[in-house]
């Protein structure tokens, strides 16, 4: 699982001066999961559009 540098930088710039390490790991993991999910949704939409174009060619 990966997290973009931009999202990480935004998080670091806005985090409090002190943060619990376990909380930090939890938040980073959650951010990575959200980013991964968002990327999957974009890919799914792209495949769906390709499928619709393919079906249109059949008719």
C-alpha positions as a printed Julia matrix, in Angstrom:
59×3 Matrix{Float64}:
   0.0    0.0     0.0
   1.31   3.42   -0.89
   0.66   7.02    0.09
   1.43   9.97   -2.17
   4.05  12.47   -1.08
   1.58  15.34   -1.5
  -0.94  13.77    0.89
   1.77  12.95    3.38
   3.19  16.49    3.21
  -0.27  17.99    3.77
  -0.74  15.73    6.79
   2.65  16.63    8.28
   2.07  20.35    7.76
  -1.27  20.18    9.61
  -0.51  17.77   12.43
  -0.1   18.95   16.02
   3.33  19.62   17.53
   3.15  16.35   19.47
   1.35  13.23   18.34
   1.13   9.73   19.73
   3.14   7.35   17.52
   0.38   4.73   17.42
  -2.15   7.38   16.44
   0.24   8.57   13.74
   0.54   5.05   12.3
  -3.23   4.58   12.39
  -3.83   7.85   10.56
  -1.18   7.11    7.94
  -2.62   3.66    7.34
  -6.12   5.09    7.02
  -4.92   7.74    4.57
  -3.17   5.09    2.47
  -6.3    2.92    2.43
  -8.46   5.87    1.36
  -6.0    6.82   -1.38
  -5.87   3.21   -2.58
  -9.67   2.99   -2.63
  -9.95   6.25   -4.55
  -7.49   4.99   -7.17
  -9.45   1.74   -7.53
 -12.69   3.67   -8.05
 -11.09   5.74  -10.82
  -9.87   2.58  -12.52
 -13.29   0.96  -12.24
 -14.96   3.97  -13.82
 -12.46   3.9   -16.66
 -13.12   0.19  -17.33
 -16.86   0.77  -17.21
 -16.62   3.52  -19.84
 -14.55   1.24  -22.09
 -17.14  -1.51  -21.71
 -19.96   0.84  -22.66
 -18.06   1.93  -25.8
 -17.48  -1.72  -26.71
 -21.19  -2.53  -26.27
 -22.14   0.46  -28.45
 -19.98  -0.97  -31.24
 -21.95  -4.21  -31.12
 -25.28  -2.54  -31.82
